[in-house]
Each structure stands twice: as C-alpha cells, then as structure tokens.
C-alpha cells in the first residue's frame, strides 16, 4: 500500500509540474494584456548584452546566425534615428540645422601641397597683370615659346627700357629674369612665396595710376648696388606723393622681399600702412653682363652651390663649368614675358612678339 501510495504521490507531483508549466504562458499573456490595458509598456530587453562578443561563439552556424541578427538590429537602430531626425527637421522647418557632411576617403585625406588647384590655372598671368599696375608704363605679352634672343632686338627697336620674364612650374611662378635694355646687365632670380591680392588678408583697394615711391633697403655691397639700380630703373624718378603708394625691396640674408603698400594718415602724428599686393620673395642666382645670352654670356656673379662640392670634393673646374652651362641653358624654358618702358615713341599693338612687321 505504501508503495502504491508513493507511486500515486509521484504521479501527482508530475501532474502539478505539468500544470505549472502550462499555466506560465497564460500568466505571461495576462500580464502583457494588463500592461497594454494600463498604457504602460514593459521595458524591452536588449537583444545583445553590452559585453557580448560574437567571435566567442565557437559554432560556425550559430555564429553566422547571431551576426546576421546583430546586423539587422544595427540597421533598425539606424533607420529609427533617421526617421527621428527627419521628423525634427520637418518640425523646425527653416530653422533646422544644416545636414552634416558625410566622412569619405576624399575629404578625410591629408592635403598634398603638390596638387594643383584647377582655379589657379592662370596664376602666373594674374601675377603679371598685377605687376603691370605696380610698375608704370608697362605691358604684358605672352611669350609663345619664342627665344629671348629674338625678343630682345624687337624690344630695343620699340624703345623698351627693361624686360622681365617670369617662369612657372606646375602653374606656380618660380623664376624671374630682369634684363636692362639695350646694353644690360641681366639678372636671374629664384621666385618663391608668391601671394596674389586675393590671398592677402586685410588688403586695401586696388592701386591707383599714380607713380609710386621706391624704397631699397640693405643694398650696401657692390653686388647690392648693381641689383638695386636695376630695380630702381623700373620706376620713373618722379614719384607722385599724392597717391601715397610705395614699393619696397628689402634685402635680408640675401633674400629680396617685395611689398607694395599705401600710406594711411590716421592723424597729424600717426601714420599707418596698408598692403595692396602682390608680394613675393626673390633670391639672386646669377648676374650677367650685357643682355641675356645663355651660351656665350659673361657672368659677373654666379650663386655657388656648396652641395656640389660636398658630393664630389675633387671635382674639376671644367666639369663645374659644364654643369653651370647646363643650368643656364635651362633658362630657355621660360614662359611669360613682361615688358616695361618709361618713354614710348610709337604706340604698340597687342599682337604677340615674333610676328613679321
């Protein structure tokens, strides 16, 4: 009897467990109905805990399934954020903040200084045009690949007093040749740190047609006197002070800094200056007697490259002359020509030099 009772007791316990498991989903459903009826939603449990890592799952199929679920969850959250921002933007209307710029490979790339801006295609031309407003009685012409030995006689026949040729590399001015006509001398400069008027902050209005003053600082040596006189010959020696414009060539550590300013009289005792532009830096490479002649020209002064002797301590003088000749021959690649004249006997047309008269 006892055994039979035990068996019936165990059966009763099993029946109770089955009833409890069957009643659990009903209670959960009732709880959900009560929550919805009262208007308070139960908190949603996160699909993935914060410290969960899919890579820890060793089963390949299970890991793939969990990864797809994780991607779906990420996609749903992203769409929910987009819809929320869209509703806020529609509610604000015109007062809505601007859309953020998406991060791409192009806009996150580090800026490369050698990249040429397509808007700066005519940078050298703009420099020549702005220099023509600084130097009185000057004209700008395209060179069109014509040799300087053919340009110089035409300039002399038309009573030009100076010839300026500006070289460019990758759409950036990097060299300048200044030749005094008709008998020279000729100077070749390296040009750097070029800034046009639109690139100068707090610049003044465009310069007027008045003849500016010229200031030459620290041209004290014999070579400095020669170069300073060449710069001074570009400007007439009767400055119009009413224009309050001044062109400065400042020599420091063998670099020549060019600036163009205008005086501003704030009071009877205080005077300020306002930069007009353009600005650039020059460094003398060579000074040649006579007009430009890269093959048979006689040089008064040539910038010596010390690295040439450090690389080859026992270099011969003949090899050095050959290298210097190669450097002077490379001047033939100059691109633009810039002319100035203080007194013109006949009007000059805008046609390109080299045409048959």
Order of alpha helices (4+ residues) and beta strands (2+ residues): alpha-alpha-alpha-beta-alpha-beta-beta-beta-beta-alpha-beta-beta-beta-beta-beta-alpha-alpha-beta
